[in-house]
């Protein structure tokens, strides 16, 4: 699966509210109601990522915020797998 060029990434991002492309990753910052909600969300994201065998970078910061960044490292950029995982993450909320 080859990495998408930047134009294709920007086109695909139009379907994803709040996701941005930067430094060969797509990412989004999420703000939830409290710390427990962040923990629950991260665990659900982890379970979906494990099913897909495609693992994002997850950064919990502050007491109610988490940043998720996705890329296909083996392809050196963004592929369809990244957008599939981003879609699953959006469905968790």
WOBELVEN-V519247 format. One record per residue. N is the residue number from 1. RES is the residue in one small letter. SS is DSSP state (h for helix, s for strand, l for the rest). PHI is phi as a letter, one per 40 degrees, with the letter a starting at -180 (999 if undefined). PSI is psi in whole degrees, -180 to 180 (none if undefined). Layout:
N&RES&SS&PHI&PSI + N&RES&SS&PHI&PSI
//
This chain:
1&x&l&999&114 + 2&x&l&c&151 + 3&x&l&c&145 + 4&x&l&c&152 + 5&x&l&c&167 + 6&x&h&c&-37 + 7&x&h&c&-46 + 8&x&h&c&-39 + 9&x&h&c&-46 + 10&x&h&c&-38 + 11&x&h&c&-47 + 12&x&h&c&-33 + 13&x&h&c&-19 + 14&x&l&c&-22 + 15&x&l&c&3 + 16&x&l&b&108 + 17&x&l&c&122 + 18&x&l&g&-7 + 19&x&l&c&141 + 20&x&s&b&160 + 21&x&s&b&126 + 22&x&s&a&136 + 23&x&l&f&50 + 24&x&l&f&26 + 25&x&s&b&153 + 26&x&s&b&141 + 27&x&s&a&162 + 28&x&s&a&142 + 29&x&s&c&131 + 30&x&s&b&140 + 31&x&s&b&123 + 32&x&l&b&179 + 33&x&l&c&-28 + 34&x&l&a&177 + 35&x&h&c&-42 + 36&x&h&c&-37 + 37&x&h&c&-39 + 38&x&h&c&-46 + 39&x&h&d&-45 + 40&x&h&c&-44 + 41&x&h&c&-48 + 42&x&h&c&-42 + 43&x&h&c&-39 + 44&x&h&c&-42 + 45&x&h&c&-44 + 46&x&h&d&-41 + 47&x&h&c&-43 + 48&x&h&c&-43 + 49&x&h&c&-40 + 50&x&h&c&-42 + 51&x&h&d&-39 + 52&x&h&c&-10 + 53&x&l&f&45 + 54&x&l&a&108 + 55&x&l&b&124 + 56&x&l&c&167 + 57&x&s&c&131 + 58&x&s&b&124 + 59&x&s&b&112 + 60&x&s&c&128 + 61&x&s&a&153 + 62&x&l&g&-163 + 63&x&l&c&-10 + 64&x&l&a&24 + 65&x&s&b&147 + 66&x&s&a&139 + 67&x&s&b&131 + 68&x&s&b&129 + 69&x&s&b&137 + 70&x&s&b&138 + 71&x&l&a&163 + 72&x&s&b&93 + 73&x&h&d&-38 + 74&x&h&c&-21 + 75&x&h&b&-3 + 76&x&l&g&27 + 77&x&s&i&-148 + 78&x&l&b&133 + 79&x&l&b&-179 + 80&x&h&d&-31 + 81&x&h&c&-37 + 82&x&h&c&-42 + 83&x&h&c&-33 + 84&x&h&c&-42 + 85&x&h&c&-42 + 86&x&h&d&-40 + 87&x&h&c&-44 + 88&x&h&c&-42 + 89&x&h&c&-43 + 90&x&h&c&-34 + 91&x&h&c&-23 + 92&x&h&c&-38 + 93&x&l&c&none
//
